[in-house]
Amino acid sequence: MLRIDSLRRGRFGPFDLALAPGEACAVTGPSGAGKSVLLRMVADLDPSEGRVSLDGTDREAMPAPLWRRQVTYLAAEPGWWAETVAEHFPADAPSRLAPEREALRLPPEVFGWPVARLSTGERQRLALLRALAGGPRVLLLDEPTASLDPDSVRGAEAVIARRRAAGLIVLLVSHDPAQVARLAARRLAVADGRPA
Ligand SMILES: Nc1ncnc2c1ncn2[C@@H]1O[C@H](COP(=O)(O)OP(=O)(O)OP(=O)(O)O)[C@@H](O)[C@H]1O
């Protein structure tokens, strides 16, 4: 269970939310409302006040890198820090993530590609695969399919749905109402930095 209690930072919040394993909640609201700020606070990427816990363990009780491996944020524009794709993944990723790579319509050779040659959509699909590689229990998805063609959107949604069936909790920011309806049974509307 992911619990968010009175999570706030400056003019953002307070936010309260509880999500059980396998649940997905869409964070909706206009541009600039504070959706990404909320996701970044949950991932402990920005300082915040309030309480966030996973199965009763407060995030303060564990080192930040361990928290972020369990509660993983996928930015709308993910960063790449090494030359090749493979350097961003654990060594066993090509075999372990093969079914998900395939569902995302990426070829087996993709791990050998230089990051510089990746298209925008390839970057977005690889960033989703990278976020899944650490085996997160909570995935914070910030417009995860904004640059994808319809077939790739379906592939990404199938990958997310399969992980949810295995217990993954998802917080999803999406501006596509149809995608929100497909992926998330719950909604958290945000306006002017607060729950609306
Ligand atoms: N670290 C920060 N500190 C203060 N203000 C911030 C910070 N990050 C973003 N903001 C501002 O807070 C507001 C909300 O930003 P945020 O990125 O959460 O919007 P959003 O709801 O995700 O919008 P979009 O749909 O356009 O991505 C914006 O006005 C932004 O400029």
The ligand as an SDF file (V2000), in Angstrom:
LIG
                    3D

 31 33  0  0  0  0  0  0  0  0999 V2000
   10.7800   23.0070   -8.1540 N   0  0  0  0  0  0  0  0  0  0  0  0
    9.8250   23.9310   -8.3420 C   0  0  0  0  0  0  0  0  0  0  0  0
    9.6680   24.9450   -7.4750 N   0  0  0  0  0  0  0  0  0  0  0  0
    8.7370   25.8840   -7.6700 C   0  0  0  0  0  0  0  0  0  0  0  0
    7.9030   25.9050   -8.7010 N   0  0  0  0  0  0  0  0  0  0  0  0
    7.9870   24.9100   -9.5710 C   0  0  0  0  0  0  0  0  0  0  0  0
    8.9490   23.8600   -9.4460 C   0  0  0  0  0  0  0  0  0  0  0  0
    8.8030   23.0070  -10.4830 N   0  0  0  0  0  0  0  0  0  0  0  0
    7.7930   23.5070  -11.2140 C   0  0  0  0  0  0  0  0  0  0  0  0
    7.3140   24.6490  -10.6890 N   0  0  0  0  0  0  0  0  0  0  0  0
    6.2210   25.4820  -11.2030 C   0  0  0  0  0  0  0  0  0  0  0  0
    5.0570   24.9310  -10.6330 O   0  0  0  0  0  0  0  0  0  0  0  0
    4.0130   24.8870  -11.5770 C   0  0  0  0  0  0  0  0  0  0  0  0
    3.5620   23.4630  -11.7590 C   0  0  0  0  0  0  0  0  0  0  0  0
    4.5390   22.7520  -12.5100 O   0  0  0  0  0  0  0  0  0  0  0  0
    4.3340   21.2480  -12.9610 P   0  0  0  0  0  0  0  0  0  0  0  0
    5.5110   20.8720  -13.7940 O   0  0  0  0  0  0  0  0  0  0  0  0
    4.0120   20.4020  -11.7970 O   0  0  0  0  0  0  0  0  0  0  0  0
    3.0310   21.3810  -13.8750 O   0  0  0  0  0  0  0  0  0  0  0  0
    2.1800   20.2440  -14.5670 P   0  0  0  0  0  0  0  0  0  0  0  0
    0.8390   20.2220  -13.9320 O   0  0  0  0  0  0  0  0  0  0  0  0
    2.9440   18.9640  -14.5650 O   0  0  0  0  0  0  0  0  0  0  0  0
    2.0690   20.8470  -16.0260 O   0  0  0  0  0  0  0  0  0  0  0  0
    2.2120   20.1980  -17.5140 P   0  0  0  0  0  0  0  0  0  0  0  0
    0.8990   19.5120  -17.7580 O   0  0  0  0  0  0  0  0  0  0  0  0
    2.4090   21.4080  -18.3780 O   0  0  0  0  0  0  0  0  0  0  0  0
    3.3910   19.2770  -17.4980 O   0  0  0  0  0  0  0  0  0  0  0  0
    4.5370   25.5540  -12.8370 C   0  0  0  0  0  0  0  0  0  0  0  0
    4.1260   26.9000  -12.8180 O   0  0  0  0  0  0  0  0  0  0  0  0
    6.0410   25.4220  -12.6940 C   0  0  0  0  0  0  0  0  0  0  0  0
    6.6980   26.4910  -13.3400 O   0  0  0  0  0  0  0  0  0  0  0  0
  1  2  1  0
  2  3  1  0
  2  7  2  0
  3  4  2  0
  4  5  1  0
  5  6  2  0
  6  7  1  0
  6 10  1  0
  7  8  1  0
  8  9  2  0
  9 10  1  0
 10 11  1  0
 11 12  1  0
 11 30  1  0
 12 13  1  0
 13 14  1  0
 13 28  1  0
 14 15  1  0
 15 16  1  0
 16 17  2  0
 16 18  1  0
 16 19  1  0
 19 20  1  0
 20 21  2  0
 20 22  1  0
 20 23  1  0
 23 24  1  0
 24 25  2  0
 24 26  1  0
 24 27  1  0
 28 29  1  0
 28 30  1  0
 30 31  1  0
M  END
$$$$
